Each structure stands twice: as C-alpha cells, then as structure tokens.
Amino acid sequence: MREVKLGIDSALSSVSEISEALAEQGEASSLVAVNVEKIAQMTDENSTAVASLNDSADHISSLAGNLNSLAQRFHL
C-alpha cells in the first residue's frame, strides 16, 4: 500500500510540475503575442513614414526642377 501511495504522490508531483510549466509557457506565449503586435504596429508606422518621405522627396525633386527652369531664364 505504501508503494501505491508513493506512486500516486509521484504522479501528483509530476502533474503539478507539468501544470506549472504549462502556465509559464502560456505567459511566455502571451508576451510573444504582445511583442509581435508591437512589431506589426511599428512596421505600419515605418511604412507610413517611408511613404511620407517618398512624397517629400518627390516634392523636393519637383521644386528643384522648377528652380532649374527658372535659373535657365537668366543669361550672363
């Protein structure tokens, strides 16, 4: 009977350890999910910033072209 009790105690201990490990993995998975969401948000923000920079570069290029056209009107 003592051996059965020891076996049950050992099984309960193992189940408890597995339960704790699963809880830790659940917490880790939640942290990973939060960080993946943050990365996705940062990627969207970077994409928006790059698009804005591209628009600004196009505008500057257009202004430079206009300035060049105006400068060509002057003859020395």
C-alpha positions as CSV (number, residue, x, y, z in Angstrom):
1,M,0.0,0.0,0.0
2,R,2.9,2.3,0.8
3,E,4.3,1.8,-2.8
4,V,0.9,2.8,-4.3
5,K,0.8,5.9,-2.2
6,L,4.4,6.8,-3.2
7,G,3.4,6.2,-6.9
8,I,0.4,8.4,-6.5
9,D,2.4,11.2,-4.8
10,S,5.0,11.0,-7.6
11,A,2.3,11.2,-10.2
12,L,0.7,14.2,-8.5
13,S,4.0,15.9,-8.2
14,S,4.6,15.3,-12.0
15,V,1.2,16.6,-12.8
16,S,1.8,19.7,-10.7
17,E,5.2,20.4,-12.4
18,I,3.6,19.9,-15.8
19,S,0.8,22.3,-14.8
20,E,3.3,24.9,-13.7
21,A,5.3,24.5,-16.9
22,L,2.1,25.0,-19.0
23,A,1.3,28.1,-17.1
24,E,4.7,29.5,-17.7
25,Q,4.5,28.7,-21.4
26,G,1.1,30.4,-21.5
27,E,2.6,33.5,-20.0
28,A,5.5,33.4,-22.4
29,S,3.2,32.9,-25.4
30,S,1.2,35.9,-24.3
31,L,4.3,38.1,-24.1
32,V,5.4,36.9,-27.5
33,A,2.0,37.8,-28.9
34,V,2.1,41.2,-27.4
35,N,5.6,41.9,-28.8
36,V,4.6,40.6,-32.2
37,E,1.7,43.0,-32.2
38,K,4.1,45.9,-31.2
39,I,6.4,44.9,-34.1
40,A,3.5,44.9,-36.5
41,Q,2.4,48.3,-35.3
42,M,6.0,49.6,-35.7
43,T,6.1,48.2,-39.2
44,D,2.9,50.0,-40.1
45,E,4.3,53.3,-38.7
46,N,7.6,52.8,-40.6
47,S,5.7,52.1,-43.8
48,T,3.7,55.3,-43.3
49,A,6.9,57.3,-42.6
50,V,8.6,55.9,-45.7
51,A,5.6,56.8,-47.8
52,S,5.7,60.3,-46.4
53,L,9.4,60.6,-47.0
54,N,8.9,59.4,-50.6
55,D,6.2,62.1,-51.1
56,S,8.5,64.7,-49.7
57,A,11.4,63.6,-51.9
58,D,9.1,63.8,-55.0
59,H,8.0,67.3,-54.0
60,I,11.6,68.5,-53.5
61,S,12.6,67.0,-56.8
62,S,9.7,68.9,-58.4
63,L,10.8,72.1,-56.7
64,A,14.4,71.5,-57.9
65,G,13.1,71.1,-61.4
66,N,11.1,74.3,-61.2
67,L,14.1,76.1,-59.8
68,N,16.3,74.8,-62.6
69,S,13.8,76.0,-65.2
70,L,13.7,79.5,-63.6
71,A,17.5,79.6,-63.4
72,Q,17.9,78.8,-67.1
73,R,16.0,82.0,-67.9
74,F,18.9,84.1,-66.7
75,H,21.7,84.6,-69.1
76,L,25.0,86.2,-68.2
